[in-house]
Amino acid sequence: MKKKLLAVLLSASMLLSLTACGGSTEQAAAPAQDAATEEVVPAEEAAAPAEEAAAPAEETAEPITLRMAWWGSQERHDRTVKVIEMYEAENPNVDIEYEFYSFDDYFTKLKTLVASDQVWDVFQLGGNFPEYMDKIYFMNEFIDSGVVNTEKISDAYLKITQDTAGNQIGLSNGLNTYGIAYDVDMFNAAGVPLPTSTWTWDDYADAARKIAEATGHYGSSCFANNDEFIAGCSTFIGQQGTVGQYGFFNLELTDLGFDDPNMLVPYIQMRADLIKEGASPDAGAAMEVTNIENDFLVTGEAAMAWIAVNQFPTIYDICKAEGRNLALATIPRATADGPAGSVIQSSQMLCVSQDSEHKEAAAAFISWFQNSTDCNSVLQGERGIPINSDVLATLKGNASEGQQIMYDYVDLVGTFETPEKINVLSPAGQDLVVDQYNTYMHQVAAGELTAEDAAQKTFDAAKDIFAQ
């Protein structure tokens, strides 16, 4: 019996940061790994009838062991293990050893494997994938050969996991975007109007304050790992001016996409004020949120929470079982008639490792993972909305209440005007900028910095990554 490698679930984190540090590398095409070894057949055997000479494929196929890893909630673990067992049943020659971790522990382990050239054959990456580009084997050759089936995946959905040169870094596990989950009853009890698709950051802050005052709970929780930088701070920059006029980084990833650090001040001040006033968790309390399932919204201690929307069905079901009613609101805007700043992105993706001895087999599994209706009927879009059109149609036809809200939300965000060009990569060093931003913002809340100082420091830290 094969050994399944189960990592201890420590401080699990669900944050999807869909942009991160970046770069790209040239890759030489490696010979494809065949599923069966080729043998020299003696002439007398070759003359034998085909039905006698040929054995069933499952008996002659080369045994292959693939290693796979991912991070996520317990629900993700359970669903993924079940589909792995399905794949093994359909492919008896393939044995998949799996590991799963909390978000932080996953990347701690990954960095160790990178250093020893032993990265899992199939591995999950989110927005920080550019940091690991040297360990990703591009999938173009497998798409060209048909090992990876993209017939029911649109070019637009393939491009969200391509670099600017058109190299297929991986296949997206699903479409995703950011939103704010909220407790409808808490809003109503506090007499606060429910969010609209054009609500502003002022509306958001006002709602958080009034709910905190009326209920004694947080008006708004936070992202796991206390990181709303991508969905909040950087999105706020994109909401300035006209659509696509500004971005936190420019499209070429050679500099920032804005020149005035004061553009960050209103957002930082708003976040710091909510923390200072007790309407949002301080740094210590935020560290208690280790995954979406113990977020303050889910435990009934907050009225709102920042989420990646693939997380919504899970928390919707948890709260529904307790008699609570959750809904999804769009990310607030700088002005009601201004750019939404929200875009449809990839949640995570599965990649083939450069270190794999079975790259073709790894790619074949990833293709099945994204394209099999049976597989995705188990996964249920937990990693994001499926990119295969047939799979999506099937899931929509059998959607739960929470899943239908997620689908409708993504459809809504898909109608928002977005920039003509969006770079899915991010510069190396962004993770450090995010950490520094969080530190500065909490220092403002503690009265140790002004919002203007925090904005300048964040701006300078981001500039510094281009001066290396």
C-alpha positions in Angstrom: 0.0 0.0 0.0 1.4 3.3 -1.0 2.2 5.8 1.7 0.2 9.1 1.6 2.2 12.0 3.0 -0.1 14.1 5.2 1.5 17.3 6.5 0.4 18.7 9.8 -2.1 21.5 9.4 -0.8 24.3 11.4 -1.8 27.9 10.8 -3.8 27.4 7.5 -4.2 30.4 5.3 -6.5 30.8 2.4 -5.2 34.1 1.0 -4.9 34.1 -2.7 -2.7 37.1 -3.4 -3.1 36.9 -7.2 -0.1 39.0 -8.0 3.5 38.6 -6.7 7.2 38.8 -7.4 8.2 38.1 -10.9 10.4 37.1 -13.7 10.6 34.6 -16.5 13.1 32.1 -17.7 13.9 30.4 -21.1 13.2 26.7 -21.0 14.6 24.1 -23.4 12.1 21.5 -24.4 12.7 18.2 -22.6 11.8 14.8 -24.2 8.3 13.8 -23.4 7.9 11.0 -20.8 5.9 8.2 -22.4 3.4 6.3 -20.3 4.8 3.0 -21.5 8.3 1.8 -22.3 9.1 0.6 -25.8 10.5 -2.9 -26.2 12.3 -4.6 -29.0 10.1 -7.5 -30.2 11.7 -10.6 -31.8 10.6 -11.2 -35.4 8.7 -14.4 -34.5 6.7 -12.7 -31.8 6.0 -9.8 -34.1 4.4 -12.2 -36.5 1.9 -13.4 -33.9 -1.7 -12.3 -34.0 -2.2 -8.8 -32.6 -4.7 -10.0 -30.0 -2.1 -12.4 -28.6 0.9 -10.1 -28.8 -0.8 -7.1 -27.2 -1.6 -7.0 -23.5 -4.2 -4.6 -22.0 -2.7 -1.1 -21.6 -3.1 -1.2 -17.8 -0.9 -4.3 -17.6 1.9 -3.0 -19.8 2.0 0.7 -18.8 5.1 1.8 -16.9 4.4 2.3 -13.2 4.7 6.0 -12.4 4.8 7.7 -9.1 3.8 11.4 -9.1 4.3 13.7 -6.1 1.7 16.4 -5.6 1.2 19.2 -3.0 -1.2 22.0 -2.3 -2.4 24.3 0.5 -5.9 25.2 1.7 -8.8 24.4 3.9 -9.8 21.0 5.2 -12.6 20.9 2.7 -10.0 21.4 -0.1 -7.9 18.6 1.2 -10.8 16.2 1.4 -12.1 16.9 -2.1 -8.6 16.8 -3.6 -7.7 13.5 -2.0 -11.0 12.0 -3.3 -10.3 13.0 -6.9 -6.7 11.8 -6.7 -8.1 8.4 -5.7 -10.5 8.6 -8.7 -7.6 9.3 -11.1 -5.6 6.4 -9.7 -8.6 4.1 -10.2 -8.8 5.2 -13.8 -5.0 5.0 -14.3 -3.8 1.9 -12.3 -0.2 2.5 -13.3 -0.2 5.9 -11.7 0.5 6.3 -8.0 0.1 9.8 -6.5 1.8 10.6 -3.3 0.3 13.8 -1.9 1.2 16.4 0.8 -1.0 19.3 2.0 0.0 22.2 4.2 -1.1 25.5 5.6 -0.3 28.4 3.3 2.9 29.4 5.2 4.1 25.9 5.7 3.5 25.0 2.1 5.9 27.7 0.9 8.4 26.9 3.6 8.5 23.3 2.3 8.6 24.5 -1.3 11.6 26.6 -0.8 13.4 23.7 0.8 12.6 21.5 -2.2 13.7 24.3 -4.6 17.1 24.4 -3.0 17.5 20.6 -3.3 16.0 20.3 -6.9 13.2 18.1 -5.6 10.0 20.1 -6.2 6.9 18.0 -6.4 5.9 16.8 -9.9 2.6 18.6 -9.7 2.4 21.7 -7.5 0.0 24.4 -6.7 0.9 28.1 -7.0 -0.9 31.3 -6.6 0.0 34.9 -7.3 3.6 34.5 -6.1 4.4 32.1 -8.9 7.0 34.3 -10.5 9.3 33.6 -7.5 9.4 30.0 -8.6 9.5 30.4 -12.4 12.8 28.5 -12.6 11.1 25.4 -11.3 8.1 25.6 -13.6 8.1 23.5 -16.8 6.0 25.3 -19.4 3.1 23.3 -20.8 3.1 24.5 -24.4 4.5 21.3 -25.8 1.8 19.2 -24.0 -0.9 21.5 -25.3 0.5 21.2 -28.9 0.7 17.4 -28.6 -2.8 17.0 -27.2 -1.7 15.6 -23.8 -3.3 18.7 -22.3 -6.7 19.3 -23.7 -7.7 22.9 -24.1 -10.6 22.4 -26.5 -13.1 23.7 -24.0 -10.9 26.4 -22.5 -11.0 29.8 -24.1 -7.9 31.7 -25.1 -8.8 34.4 -22.6 -8.7 31.8 -19.8 -5.4 30.3 -21.0 -3.8 33.8 -21.1 -4.5 34.4 -17.4 -1.8 31.9 -16.6 0.7 32.8 -19.4 3.7 35.0 -19.3 4.0 38.0 -21.7 5.8 35.7 -24.2 2.9 33.3 -24.4 4.5 30.5 -22.3 1.8 28.5 -20.5 3.0 28.5 -16.9 0.2 26.2 -15.7 -3.6 25.7 -16.0 -5.8 27.8 -13.8 -7.7 26.0 -11.1 -10.5 28.5 -11.6 -11.6 32.0 -12.2 -11.6 34.2 -9.1 -11.8 37.8 -7.9 -12.0 39.6 -4.6 -15.1 40.6 -2.7 -16.5 41.4 0.8 -18.7 38.7 2.4 -21.2 40.2 4.8 -23.8 39.2 7.4 -27.1 40.5 6.1 -28.8 40.3 9.6 -26.0 42.3 11.3 -26.4 45.0 8.7 -30.2 45.1 9.2 -29.9 44.9 13.0 -27.6 48.0 13.0 -29.9 49.8 10.6 -27.1 50.0 8.0 -28.0 50.0 4.2 -26.8 46.8 2.4 -23.9 47.4 0.0 -24.5 48.1 -3.7 -22.3 47.5 -6.7 -21.2 51.1 -6.6 -20.7 51.6 -2.8 -17.6 53.6 -1.9 -14.8 53.2 0.7 -16.6 55.9 2.7 -19.8 53.8 2.7 -17.7 50.8 3.8 -16.0 52.6 6.6 -19.3 54.1 7.8 -21.0 50.7 7.8 -18.1 49.2 9.8 -18.3 51.9 12.4 -22.1 51.8 12.8 -22.2 48.0 13.1 -19.3 47.9 15.6 -21.1 50.5 17.7 -24.5 48.8 17.5 -23.3 45.2 18.0 -20.1 45.3 19.9 -18.5 43.2 17.2 -16.0 44.1 14.5 -17.7 46.0 11.6 -15.2 44.4 9.3 -12.7 41.5 9.7 -9.7 41.1 7.6 -7.9 38.8 5.2 -6.2 35.8 6.7 -2.6 36.7 7.3 -3.8 40.3 7.8 -3.2 41.1 4.1 -5.7 43.1 2.2 -2.9 44.8 0.1 -3.9 43.3 -3.2 -7.7 43.7 -2.9 -7.5 47.0 -1.1 -4.4 49.1 -1.2 -3.3 48.4 -4.7 -6.9 48.2 -6.0 -7.4 51.7 -4.6 -4.7 53.0 -6.9 -6.4 51.4 -9.9 -9.6 53.2 -8.9 -8.1 56.6 -9.5 -8.5 58.6 -12.7 -9.9 56.7 -15.7 -10.0 53.0 -16.2 -6.4 51.7 -16.6 -4.8 55.1 -16.0 -3.0 54.0 -12.9 -1.8 50.7 -11.4 0.4 50.0 -8.4 3.0 48.7 -10.9 3.3 49.5 -14.6 2.6 47.0 -17.3 6.3 46.5 -18.1 7.1 45.8 -14.4 9.9 48.3 -14.6 8.5 50.9 -12.1 5.4 51.9 -10.2 2.3 52.8 -12.1 1.7 56.1 -10.2 4.0 59.0 -9.2 2.4 60.5 -6.1 2.6 58.6 -2.8 -0.2 60.8 -1.5 -2.6 58.8 -3.6 -2.2 56.1 -0.9 -3.0 58.3 2.0 -6.8 58.2 2.1 -6.9 54.4 2.0 -4.2 53.9 4.7 -5.9 56.5 6.9 -9.3 54.8 6.5 -7.9 51.3 7.4 -5.9 52.7 10.3 -8.8 54.6 11.7 -11.1 51.5 11.7 -8.4 49.6 13.6 -7.9 52.4 16.1 -11.6 52.7 16.7 -12.1 49.0 17.2 -14.2 48.5 14.1 -11.6 46.3 12.6 -9.0 43.9 14.2 -5.7 45.2 15.3 -2.5 43.3 14.3 -2.7 40.9 17.3 -6.3 40.0 16.7 -5.8 39.6 13.0 -3.1 37.0 13.6 -5.9 34.8 15.1 -7.4 34.4 11.7 -5.4 31.5 10.3 -7.9 30.4 7.7 -11.2 31.4 6.2 -13.1 29.0 8.4 -12.1 30.8 11.6 -12.4 34.3 10.3 -14.3 36.6 12.6 -17.2 36.8 10.2 -17.6 33.0 10.3 -17.4 32.9 14.1 -20.1 35.7 14.3 -17.7 38.3 15.6 -17.6 40.5 12.5 -20.2 41.7 10.0 -17.8 41.7 7.0 -14.7 39.9 5.8 -12.4 40.4 2.8 -12.3 37.2 0.8 -11.3 35.6 -2.5 -14.8 34.6 -3.7 -14.0 30.9 -4.2 -14.0 30.9 -0.4 -17.6 32.1 -0.2 -19.6 28.8 -0.7 -17.6 27.2 2.2 -18.3 30.0 4.7 -21.9 30.4 3.4 -22.7 26.8 4.2 -21.0 27.1 7.7 -23.1 30.2 8.6 -26.3 28.8 7.0 -26.1 25.8 9.3 -26.0 28.3 12.2 -29.1 30.1 10.9 -27.0 33.1 9.6 -27.4 34.7 6.1 -24.3 35.8 4.2 -24.1 37.7 1.0 -21.3 39.1 -1.3 -20.5 42.7 -1.9 -18.1 44.1 -4.5 -14.9 45.8 -3.5 -15.8 49.4 -2.6 -14.9 52.2 -5.1 -13.0 55.4 -4.6 -16.0 57.2 -6.1 -19.4 55.8 -7.0 -19.0 56.6 -10.7 -15.3 55.8 -10.8 -13.5 52.6 -11.9 -14.4 49.4 -10.1 -10.7 48.3 -9.9 -11.9 44.7 -9.8 -10.9 42.2 -12.4 -11.4 38.5 -13.0 -8.2 36.6 -12.3 -6.9 33.1 -11.8 -7.3 31.7 -8.3 -4.4 29.3 -8.3 -2.9 27.0 -10.9 -1.4 23.6 -11.1 2.1 23.5 -12.6 4.5 20.8 -13.9 7.9 20.8 -12.1 11.2 21.2 -13.9 12.5 18.5 -11.4 9.9 16.0 -12.4 11.0 12.7 -14.1 7.5 12.3 -15.4 6.6 15.6 -16.9 4.1 14.3 -19.5 2.3 12.2 -16.9 2.1 15.2 -14.6 0.7 17.3 -17.4 -1.8 14.6 -18.2 -3.1 14.6 -14.6 -3.4 18.4 -14.6 -5.4 18.2 -17.9 -7.8 15.7 -16.3 -8.0 17.8 -13.1 -9.2 20.8 -15.1 -11.3 19.0 -17.8 -13.0 16.0 -16.2 -16.6 16.6 -15.3 -16.6 13.8 -12.8 -13.5 15.2 -11.1 -14.9 18.7 -10.9 -18.3 17.4 -9.7 -16.3 16.5 -6.6 -14.1 19.6 -6.5 -17.2 21.8 -6.8 -15.2 25.0 -7.8 -13.6 25.2 -4.3 -10.5 26.6 -5.9 -12.4 28.9 -8.2 -14.9 28.8 -11.0 -13.8 26.2 -13.6 -12.3 27.4 -16.9 -13.6 24.4 -18.9 -17.0 25.5 -20.4 -18.6 22.1 -20.2 -17.5 21.6 -16.6 -18.9 25.1 -15.7 -22.2 24.4 -17.3 -22.5 21.1 -15.4 -21.7 22.8 -12.0 -24.0 25.7 -12.6 -26.8 23.3 -13.2 -26.2 21.7 -9.8 -25.1 24.7 -7.8 -25.8 25.1 -4.1 -27.1 28.4 -2.9 -23.6 29.6 -1.9 -22.1 28.5 -5.2 -24.9 30.3 -7.2 -24.1 33.5 -5.3 -20.5 33.1 -6.2 -21.3 32.4 -9.9 -23.6 35.4 -10.1 -21.0 37.6 -8.4 -18.3 36.7 -10.8 -20.7 37.3 -13.7 -21.3 40.8 -12.3 -17.7 41.7 -11.9 -17.2 40.4 -15.5 -19.4 43.3 -16.7 -17.3 46.0 -15.1 -15.1 48.0 -17.4 -11.5 46.9 -17.1 -8.1 48.0 -18.5 -7.3 46.9 -22.0 -4.1 45.2 -20.8 -3.4 43.6 -17.5 -0.1 42.0 -16.6 -0.5 38.8 -14.6 3.1 38.9 -13.4 4.4 41.0 -10.6 7.9 42.2 -9.8 10.3 40.3 -7.6 10.2 41.8 -4.1 6.5 42.5 -3.9 6.1 40.2 -0.9 8.4 42.4 1.1 6.5 45.5 0.0 3.3 43.9 1.2 4.8 43.1 4.6 6.2 46.6 5.0 2.9 48.1 4.0 1.1 46.1 6.7 3.6 47.1 9.3 3.3 50.8 8.4 -0.5 50.8 8.3 -0.6 49.3 11.8 1.9 51.8 13.0 -0.5 54.5 11.8 -3.3 52.8 13.8 -1.0 52.8 16.9 -0.2 56.5 16.5 3.5 55.8 15.7 3.3 57.1 12.1 1.1 59.5 10.1 -0.8 58.2 7.1 1.4 60.5 5.0 4.6 58.9 6.4 3.2 55.4 5.9 2.3 56.3 2.3 5.7 57.6 1.6 7.5 54.7 3.1 5.3 52.2 1.2 6.0 54.1 -2.0 9.7 54.2 -1.4 9.8 50.5 -0.5 8.1 49.6 -3.7 10.4 51.9 -5.7 13.4 50.2 -4.1 12.7 46.8 -5.7 13.5 48.3 -9.1 16.8 49.7 -7.9 18.3 46.3 -7.0 
